[in-house]
Amino acid sequence: MFLTREFAIMRPAAKDFYLAIFFLFGHAHAKPTTSTPSEPSSAEVCAIDPTAIVSDACASYSTLDTLNDAISPYLKSITQSTDFFAYYRLNLFDQQCPVKSWDDETGTCGNIACKVDTLEDEKDIPVIWRVEELSKLEGPKAAHPGRQLQKERGEQRPLQGDLGEDVGESCVVEYDDECDDRDYCVPEDESATAKGDYVSLVDNPERFTGYAGSDVWDAIYKENCFSKEPQLSASAGRADFSHPFQAANDLRTVIQKHSLSNELELDDECLEKRVFHRIVSGMHASVSTHICFDYLNQTTGTWGPNLQCYQDRLATHPERVSNLYFDYAILLRAVTKLRTYLKNYTFCSGDPSENRDTKNKILKLANTAAAYPQIFDENTMFQDPDVSGDLKEDFRNRFRNVSRLMDCVGCDKCRLWGKLQTVGYGTALKVLFEYDELKNGENPPLRRTELVALVNTLDRVSSSLTALNKMRDLVTETAVSSLPEPSEQKPSAKLKDHPEAKGAIEPDFSSDDLFDDEEEPTIHPEQTVWEIFRDEWNLVWRTYIYVLKSWVSIPPKMFRIIVIELSRVWSFWLGLPVQERSWEFQWRPQKDEL
Ligand SMILES: Cc1cc2nc3c(=O)[nH]c(=O)nc-3n(C[C@H](O)[C@H](O)[C@H](O)COP(=O)(O)OP(=O)(O)OC[C@H]3O[C@@H](n4cnc5c(N)ncnc54)[C@H](O)[C@@H]3O)c2cc1C
């Protein structure tokens, strides 16, 4: 920073006058809370304190990160290289979207508007990068063979090689055809064609597709009101709640008994929404993380992390990140709890060596996770025998509804992962609240699809944690590399709070150096008295206007500061990570502002 020309020619008396004005009107300056990827504020970079405990779970962020580093190689190996976990059976194409207003004449729902928009917007880009192409399912598909056909074809090749010759089909086919008594699963149409298809999860990675799904997310969050009447029409097969208010009252009892009131809103209308919200929001955050980390630059056609996307959707929303970690704790605890069950599970009935290999891998994963102290204690929730039945029923029905809403997702790949993950979370809840890990035979059996969905959902969230950390590092690196060379920096410049955050550079304008500079105030000999007078008059006028504007801007600034502080207190009260203060006092105007 250098003195302006006007300051440079000021005489000492005038300087004292302005100095007095600046001291009188120096004011709190609320910094903007949004920033570009190249200019992260320290609040954004360090939004999550690694040592903080993830609320509702029993582990800190850094413990979960360490645990994730340990188990993610096993998860990758299981989900990418075992046939049992790499294929999923679901009814992707024949289910109806239950929100009637989204249907058009052809039955497409959810993104029809988006499709029209994108076709117009995208006509200049190569066909393969268009939303329609990116949204399509890739890789081979196999239809589910009926019981009779399975018998005829035998255990080894029930799919007759439809998924590829090297696929162990006995590891892929689900032998239980019926699904209507399955917990958290949407009852399927019983016609033969509605039994679903097998698709490869490896060939269809969850990443950017260009699909705009905000309407579906909004509908999902609206589901999150347990005391209200059901949102979906009865014709859509929506579960009916005979005692919608009973469950809310029950939850109140549970909350009060288990002192969870700081985590759940004690709002009479939507008491149960907080727990449900955390799970859905964590899932949403995971989807967003994959989109941002595996993003297609439609101009260059290259895939890679999009840091602006990360900043907008995640870095500036620590509560979403917190919910993601919460989901991780729930899912991992559920897999750990299944250890005994998995020891006796048959993964591939027709192929003993594949069966052994798959079992070894999943047991290694569960054992590694179990070596850490318990990260989520389900015993604090839904354990009151008088109320747990209704509560669980409510949760199950909510997940069924969310699962149905997935049929409104107008992008095949997104629908695949949306459906899989809702089943994954449903299974985790079932295992957490209905399984006794010390027993085996008495526990309700898990379907193949439930197990595959649970492990793959854990893998999704696990990859999200890894991707989040990588993007955080990338932001930091970008910030550091765009810092000016040391020689370009003014010696008084210092990094505030986070040593690597470019946006946090705060030149040190202490009152002493406000007018101190290497440049000595000089009067240019060529200036006439009139020019000097005019310059000084202009300076006084600008200062006057500046002061007036400062006064006018005080009320909105005070309002913002109050809102920021209240939000911090609210986060503190809820046990969420408290966002760093995004405003501070500064002496203004800075030297070159007038
Ligand atoms: C089930 C499902 C799966 C999808 N899968 C993919 C995919 O694989 N690839 C792809 O490119 N697109 C996918 N999409 C679309 C994608 O999620 C976004 O809808 C899209 O990228 C547009 O994003 P957006 O920034 O407009 O906000 P959205 O992500 O659509 O969010 C809508 C609103 O929800 C709120 N919100 C956002 N995140 C959270 C959170 N974590 N917690 C609470 N509230 C939040 C915000 O207010 C936001 O404005 C999927 C959509 C759905 C419904």
The ligand as an SDF file (V2000), in Angstrom:
LIG
                    3D

 53 58  0  0  0  0  0  0  0  0999 V2000
  -31.1250  -38.6510   -5.9370 C   0  0  0  0  0  0  0  0  0  0  0  0
  -30.3150  -37.7300   -6.7910 C   0  0  0  0  0  0  0  0  0  0  0  0
  -29.1150  -38.1720   -7.3020 C   0  0  0  0  0  0  0  0  0  0  0  0
  -28.3570  -37.3330   -8.1060 C   0  0  0  0  0  0  0  0  0  0  0  0
  -27.1920  -37.7960   -8.6190 N   0  0  0  0  0  0  0  0  0  0  0  0
  -26.4690  -37.0080   -9.4290 C   0  0  0  0  0  0  0  0  0  0  0  0
  -25.2630  -37.4790  -10.0230 C   0  0  0  0  0  0  0  0  0  0  0  0
  -24.8590  -38.6180   -9.8200 O   0  0  0  0  0  0  0  0  0  0  0  0
  -24.5940  -36.6330  -10.8300 N   0  0  0  0  0  0  0  0  0  0  0  0
  -25.0320  -35.3640  -11.0920 C   0  0  0  0  0  0  0  0  0  0  0  0
  -24.3730  -34.6340  -11.8240 O   0  0  0  0  0  0  0  0  0  0  0  0
  -26.1730  -34.8990  -10.5440 N   0  0  0  0  0  0  0  0  0  0  0  0
  -26.8930  -35.6770   -9.7320 C   0  0  0  0  0  0  0  0  0  0  0  0
  -28.0380  -35.2000   -9.1840 N   0  0  0  0  0  0  0  0  0  0  0  0
  -28.3720  -33.7820   -9.3480 C   0  0  0  0  0  0  0  0  0  0  0  0
  -27.6060  -32.9620   -8.2950 C   0  0  0  0  0  0  0  0  0  0  0  0
  -27.7610  -33.5080   -6.9910 O   0  0  0  0  0  0  0  0  0  0  0  0
  -28.0740  -31.5040   -8.2120 C   0  0  0  0  0  0  0  0  0  0  0  0
  -29.4670  -31.4730   -8.1050 O   0  0  0  0  0  0  0  0  0  0  0  0
  -27.6520  -30.6730   -9.4070 C   0  0  0  0  0  0  0  0  0  0  0  0
  -26.2720  -30.7850   -9.5870 O   0  0  0  0  0  0  0  0  0  0  0  0
  -28.0210  -29.1950   -9.1910 C   0  0  0  0  0  0  0  0  0  0  0  0
  -27.3550  -28.7480   -8.0240 O   0  0  0  0  0  0  0  0  0  0  0  0
  -27.7030  -27.4010   -7.2680 P   0  0  0  0  0  0  0  0  0  0  0  0
  -26.4150  -26.7700   -6.8880 O   0  0  0  0  0  0  0  0  0  0  0  0
  -28.6390  -26.6080   -8.0920 O   0  0  0  0  0  0  0  0  0  0  0  0
  -28.4250  -27.7790   -5.9080 O   0  0  0  0  0  0  0  0  0  0  0  0
  -28.9690  -29.1690   -5.4080 P   0  0  0  0  0  0  0  0  0  0  0  0
  -27.8250  -30.0800   -5.0740 O   0  0  0  0  0  0  0  0  0  0  0  0
  -29.9790  -29.6840   -6.3770 O   0  0  0  0  0  0  0  0  0  0  0  0
  -29.6670  -28.7660   -4.0380 O   0  0  0  0  0  0  0  0  0  0  0  0
  -30.9480  -28.1170   -3.9960 C   0  0  0  0  0  0  0  0  0  0  0  0
  -31.0180  -27.2820   -2.7360 C   0  0  0  0  0  0  0  0  0  0  0  0
  -30.8950  -28.1150   -1.5870 O   0  0  0  0  0  0  0  0  0  0  0  0
  -30.0900  -27.4860   -0.5850 C   0  0  0  0  0  0  0  0  0  0  0  0
  -28.9450  -28.3550   -0.3090 N   0  0  0  0  0  0  0  0  0  0  0  0
  -27.9030  -28.6480   -1.1060 C   0  0  0  0  0  0  0  0  0  0  0  0
  -27.1000  -29.5480   -0.5170 N   0  0  0  0  0  0  0  0  0  0  0  0
  -27.6400  -29.8180    0.6840 C   0  0  0  0  0  0  0  0  0  0  0  0
  -27.2730  -30.6750    1.7510 C   0  0  0  0  0  0  0  0  0  0  0  0
  -26.1930  -31.4730    1.7010 N   0  0  0  0  0  0  0  0  0  0  0  0
  -28.0430  -30.6810    2.8530 N   0  0  0  0  0  0  0  0  0  0  0  0
  -29.1470  -29.9220    2.9320 C   0  0  0  0  0  0  0  0  0  0  0  0
  -29.5530  -29.0990    1.9440 N   0  0  0  0  0  0  0  0  0  0  0  0
  -28.8150  -29.0560    0.8280 C   0  0  0  0  0  0  0  0  0  0  0  0
  -29.6610  -26.1620   -1.1250 C   0  0  0  0  0  0  0  0  0  0  0  0
  -30.5380  -25.2000   -0.6090 O   0  0  0  0  0  0  0  0  0  0  0  0
  -29.8550  -26.2910   -2.6250 C   0  0  0  0  0  0  0  0  0  0  0  0
  -30.1700  -25.0850   -3.2110 O   0  0  0  0  0  0  0  0  0  0  0  0
  -28.8220  -36.0260   -8.3960 C   0  0  0  0  0  0  0  0  0  0  0  0
  -30.0360  -35.5890   -7.8800 C   0  0  0  0  0  0  0  0  0  0  0  0
  -30.7960  -36.4270   -7.1030 C   0  0  0  0  0  0  0  0  0  0  0  0
  -32.1140  -35.9600   -6.5650 C   0  0  0  0  0  0  0  0  0  0  0  0
  1  2  1  0
  2  3  1  0
  2 52  2  0
  3  4  2  0
  4  5  1  0
  4 50  1  0
  5  6  2  0
  6  7  1  0
  6 13  1  0
  7  8  2  0
  7  9  1  0
  9 10  1  0
 10 11  2  0
 10 12  1  0
 12 13  2  0
 13 14  1  0
 14 15  1  0
 14 50  1  0
 15 16  1  0
 16 17  1  0
 16 18  1  0
 18 19  1  0
 18 20  1  0
 20 21  1  0
 20 22  1  0
 22 23  1  0
 23 24  1  0
 24 25  2  0
 24 26  1  0
 24 27  1  0
 27 28  1  0
 28 29  2  0
 28 30  1  0
 28 31  1  0
 31 32  1  0
 32 33  1  0
 33 34  1  0
 33 48  1  0
 34 35  1  0
 35 36  1  0
 35 46  1  0
 36 37  1  0
 36 45  1  0
 37 38  2  0
 38 39  1  0
 39 40  1  0
 39 45  2  0
 40 41  1  0
 40 42  2  0
 42 43  1  0
 43 44  2  0
 44 45  1  0
 46 47  1  0
 46 48  1  0
 48 49  1  0
 50 51  2  0
 51 52  1  0
 52 53  1  0
M  END
$$$$
